[in-house]
Amino acid sequence: MSLPSINVTTLAQLSGSQEWRLALAHDCAAHLVIWITRGQGRILLNGTRRGVGTHNAIFIPPKTLFSMELGRQSMGLVAVIPDGTQVRLPNDPRQLRIRDGSAISELNALFDAAGRESTSALPLAQDALDAHIALMSVWLRRQITLPEHLPLKMNAAARLSAAFGQRITEFHHTGQSMADHASALNVTPTHLTRACKAATGRTAADLLTERVLYAARVALVETDAPMQDVARHLGFGSAAYFTRFIQQHTAQTPSALRAAAQA
């Protein structure tokens, strides 16, 4: 089976100008290389929440829980690289604050060239795009080796929060409660909640709710699946319970969300 093509886009296009697509905790099936070109905000990544700003390069592997809250004037570029690609990429999520002018110019040039090829009708455009993304990966892996970009040691709360995030990405559709996840991680629900709150500013229940809500909204706006099928797929006991969940967190019914997206 062939892989999807590599895509280079903007943060606004990635989110479809729908704030929830970035603001809710979620994960992607592809590798993401995000380059913030203007503005600032906050990012949840690898179990912690921290500031993000201009000339931050962010690498997010598949099945990594993350969210971004950026100011209205913020802008960024994104390379979406399908999992299973031949391009060599880092193994772990990273946020790099780039201060060297030549490194900034180099990544800007790589994104510009990749962006042109992604919209080009020229022969071998995909081959050229693959080559530019391979060079982008080299840039990223070189930056990671620099002393100023060595990862900070994670404290116990951050490690537990990251482990919980990994479980959420794998099991959010099973209907497991926060207490179920805590039990699987061999901690009490209270301890898990405190750790997540300390590391991310969100409780464990908040993170789980956001991931389920994200999956629900994607299913509602991108598919025509009946409500009861969406509810069952996400581990809800009934379509009525699913409807109450959506109304509680969006102030709209599932049908209204779907209709608004179609309109």
C-alpha positions, 0 to 999 in steps of 0.5 A: 500500500502506497503512503500518502504524499508529504504535504507542506502547509500553514498552521491555519490551513492545517487547522482549517481555521477551526481553533479546536483542531489545535487547541484540544489535546490530540495526536496525529497519524503523521510526523509533524515539523512545525516552524513558528514564523510569528507570534507566541502562545503555549504548547502541550507536548511530551507531558508538559506545557510550556511557552512557544514563540517565533523561530521555534521548531517543533517535531511531533512524532505520530501518536504523540499527545499535543495541543497548541494555543497561539495568539491571533497574529501567530503564523507558522508552517507545517510539514506533514510527513506520513509514518513509514516514510524513508526519510530519517526522523528523530524518535522523540518529540522536541521543541527547539528555540532557534536563535542562530540567524543562519539556521533560521535562514536555512530552515526558512529556505527549506520550507519555501522550496518544499512549499513550492514543490508541494503545489508544483505541476512540474515533472518529478515534483514529488521527488523534489519535495521528498529531497527537500524534506530529507534535507529538513530532517538533516537540519532538524537532527543537526540542531538536536545534537547542539548543546543548547538543544539538549532536552531538559531532564523531566521530573516525576510529574512530567514523566507520569503526565507523558505516560498518561498522554501515551495511554490516552492516544492508544485507548481514548476510544475504549471508554476507559475512565481516568481512574482506569488509566491511573490503575494501569499506571499503578498510581491513584487517580488523585496522584495522576491528577496532581501530576498532570495539573503540575506538568500541563495546567490541566487535570488528567480528566481534562486531557482525556476529555479533550482527546475524546472530544477531538475524536468526536468532532473529527468524526462529526465533521469529516464523516457521515457516520450515524451518531450511534456509530460514532458513540459506539466507536468512542466507547459511549454507552449510548447515543444519548450519553454521547449527545449530552457529552457533546452538548456539555463541552460545545454547547451544541448538539452533534447534529448542529456541529455536523450541519455547521461544518457542512454549511 
